[in-house]
Each structure stands twice: as C-alpha cells, then as structure tokens.
C-alpha cells in the first residue's frame, strides 16, 4: 500500500506547515516568514477564520486526521482492506474542496497570495490524488 505511505508523508509535511501557521496565529512564533507574497494580508483577513476559529487550526486537525488514517492503514490488519483508502479519499477530497475555495478567495477577493497556503493546497491535492490512485490498486496481503 505505497499510496498510504505517500499520504502519510505528505500529511506529515502538511501538519508541520499548518502547525507553523497556527502557532504564528496565536502569537507563539516571531514574524511570519513568507519571502514573496502577502502572507500576513491573507492570514489577517476575515477569511482566515471560520466560526471564529483560525483556518490554520482546521488544517492541523485535517492533516493530523489524514496522517492517523494513513498510518492505521499501514498496519498489517488493514493492509488489504479498502476502508482506510476510502476514508483518505473522503477526508482529503473535503480538504481539497475547502482549499480550492480558500485559493479562490486569495485570487479573486483578497488579490493576495500566501505561499504557505499555496503549499497547503498542493499538499492536500497531492494526498487526494495519491488516495484516488490507491483506490485503483488491487489490495495486497503484503
């Protein structure tokens, strides 16, 4: 189940990026390191919150859930079963749709780009793609 290894690695990277943004959001990090783009403008916009909670927190929860499902799916008891992969597709598909919405807001409403947000979008779409490809594989017992 190589796709589960890939989704685990990508989810771990996404977790770190979302955690960095979350820690910055609550003031536990120094300046937001962005290089190019308008990371602070995006992170300080009204769209950076959902139900009063920073969107980055949802990223932490989402990537953590994807990581856990990926790792559980690698356990011998689940290797040949499609359930974890189907759950990965559902979770990452929801994350990809939400990320697409946030990217739309960056491009057409805020007219500002955050490279960390773009990285998160690339990671979640990569997890989604790997999970979809995993659905096409024949289950193996090894």
Buried (B, 14 or more C-beta within 10 A) or exposed (E): BEBBBBBBBBBBBBBEBBBBBBEBBEEEBEEBEBEEBBBBBBBEBEBBEEEEEBBBBBBBBBBBBBBEBBBBBBEEEBBEEBEBBBBBBEBBBEBBEBBEEBBEBBEEEBEBBBBBBBBBBBBBBBBBBBBBBBEEEEEEEE
